[in-house]
Amino acid sequence: MGKFNSFEEINSWQKARILNKKIYLITDAVSFNKDFDLARQMRRCSVSISSNIAEGFERNTDKEFIHFLYIAKGSAAELRSQLYLALDLNYISTEVFDELITEITEISKLLSGFIKYLSK
C-alpha cells in the first residue's frame, strides 16, 4: 500500500481532484449545452480517476489497489480521447485542450509509476 495513511495523501489523487473541478467547469460552458452526453461522459471519466484511486486504496491489498489504479488509468485515457472530440467540435480551445492533456498525461504517468512500485 506504499507509505500513505489515506488516499488523500496520494499525489495522483490530489491532481485528479483538481482535474475534476476543471472538467466540471469546462463542461458547464455554453459550448457543451447542446451536447449533454459528451459533457456527462467527460465528467464521469474524470470522477472515475479519483474515485478508483480512493476505492483501490481502501481495499487494503496491493493486488486490489493495482487493479483499481489500472481502471483509473483507463479512465484517464478515455477522458483524453473525449478531449480530442471536444477540441474537434470546437467545444474547447486549443489552449484549454493542451492544458488538460498535459495534466491528464501527468496523472497517467504517476499512476504507471505507482503501479510499478506496488508490483515489486
C-alpha positions as CSV (number, residue, x, y, z in Angstrom):
1,M,0.0,0.0,0.0
2,G,3.0,2.2,0.0
3,K,3.6,4.7,2.8
4,F,0.3,6.5,2.7
5,N,-2.1,6.7,5.6
6,S,-5.0,7.9,3.4
7,F,-5.8,8.2,-0.3
8,E,-5.9,12.0,0.2
9,E,-2.1,11.9,0.5
10,I,-1.6,10.3,-2.9
11,N,-0.3,12.8,-5.4
12,S,-2.2,11.3,-8.4
13,W,-5.5,11.6,-6.4
14,Q,-4.7,15.2,-5.5
15,K,-4.1,16.1,-9.1
16,A,-7.2,14.1,-10.2
17,R,-9.3,16.1,-7.7
18,I,-8.1,19.4,-9.3
19,L,-8.8,18.0,-12.8
20,N,-12.3,17.0,-11.7
21,K,-13.2,20.6,-10.9
22,K,-11.7,21.9,-14.2
23,I,-13.7,19.3,-16.2
24,Y,-16.9,20.3,-14.4
25,L,-16.3,23.9,-15.0
26,I,-15.4,23.4,-18.7
27,T,-18.3,21.1,-19.4
28,D,-20.7,23.7,-17.8
29,A,-19.8,26.2,-20.5
30,V,-22.3,27.2,-23.2
31,S,-20.4,25.3,-25.9
32,F,-21.4,22.0,-24.2
33,N,-25.1,23.0,-23.8
34,K,-26.2,21.1,-26.9
35,D,-24.1,18.0,-26.1
36,F,-25.1,16.9,-22.7
37,D,-24.0,13.3,-23.4
38,L,-20.4,14.2,-24.1
39,A,-20.3,16.6,-21.1
40,R,-21.7,13.9,-18.8
41,Q,-19.3,11.2,-20.0
42,M,-16.3,13.5,-19.6
43,R,-17.4,14.2,-16.1
44,R,-17.9,10.5,-15.3
45,C,-14.4,9.7,-16.7
46,S,-12.8,12.4,-14.7
47,V,-14.5,11.4,-11.4
48,S,-13.7,7.8,-12.1
49,I,-10.0,8.6,-12.0
50,S,-10.0,9.9,-8.4
51,S,-12.7,7.5,-7.3
52,N,-10.8,4.4,-8.3
53,I,-7.7,5.6,-6.7
54,A,-9.6,6.1,-3.4
55,E,-11.5,2.9,-3.7
56,G,-8.5,0.8,-4.5
57,F,-6.5,2.3,-1.6
58,E,-9.3,1.4,0.8
59,R,-9.3,-2.2,-0.3
60,N,-6.1,-2.6,1.8
61,T,-4.2,-5.0,-0.5
62,D,-1.7,-4.2,-3.1
63,K,-3.2,-6.6,-5.6
64,E,-6.6,-4.9,-5.5
65,F,-5.1,-1.4,-5.3
66,I,-3.2,-2.1,-8.5
67,H,-6.4,-3.3,-10.2
68,F,-8.2,-0.1,-9.4
69,L,-5.1,2.0,-10.4
70,Y,-5.4,0.3,-13.8
71,I,-9.0,1.3,-14.0
72,A,-8.2,4.9,-13.1
73,K,-5.5,4.9,-15.8
74,G,-8.1,3.6,-18.3
75,S,-10.5,6.4,-17.4
76,A,-7.7,8.9,-17.9
77,A,-7.2,7.5,-21.4
78,E,-10.9,7.7,-22.1
79,L,-11.0,11.3,-21.0
80,R,-8.1,12.2,-23.2
81,S,-9.9,10.7,-26.2
82,Q,-13.0,12.7,-25.4
83,L,-11.0,15.9,-25.1
84,Y,-9.9,15.3,-28.7
85,L,-13.5,15.2,-29.7
86,A,-14.4,18.3,-27.7
87,L,-11.5,20.1,-29.5
88,D,-12.6,18.8,-32.9
89,L,-16.1,20.1,-32.3
90,N,-14.8,23.5,-31.1
91,Y,-16.2,23.0,-27.6
92,I,-12.8,23.8,-26.1
93,S,-9.9,25.9,-27.3
94,T,-6.5,24.6,-28.2
95,E,-5.1,26.2,-25.1
96,V,-7.6,24.5,-22.8
97,F,-7.0,21.2,-24.6
98,D,-3.3,21.5,-24.3
99,E,-3.5,22.3,-20.6
100,L,-5.9,19.4,-19.8
101,I,-3.9,16.9,-21.9
102,T,-0.8,17.8,-20.0
103,E,-2.5,17.3,-16.7
104,I,-4.1,14.0,-17.6
105,T,-0.8,12.7,-19.1
106,E,0.9,13.6,-15.8
107,I,-1.7,11.8,-13.8
108,S,-1.3,8.7,-16.1
109,K,2.4,8.7,-15.6
110,L,2.0,9.0,-11.8
111,L,-0.4,6.1,-11.9
112,S,2.0,4.0,-14.0
113,G,4.9,4.7,-11.6
114,F,2.7,3.8,-8.6
115,I,1.6,0.5,-10.3
116,K,5.3,-0.4,-10.9
117,Y,6.2,0.5,-7.3
118,L,3.3,-1.6,-5.9
119,S,4.0,-4.5,-8.2
120,K,7.5,-5.1,-6.8
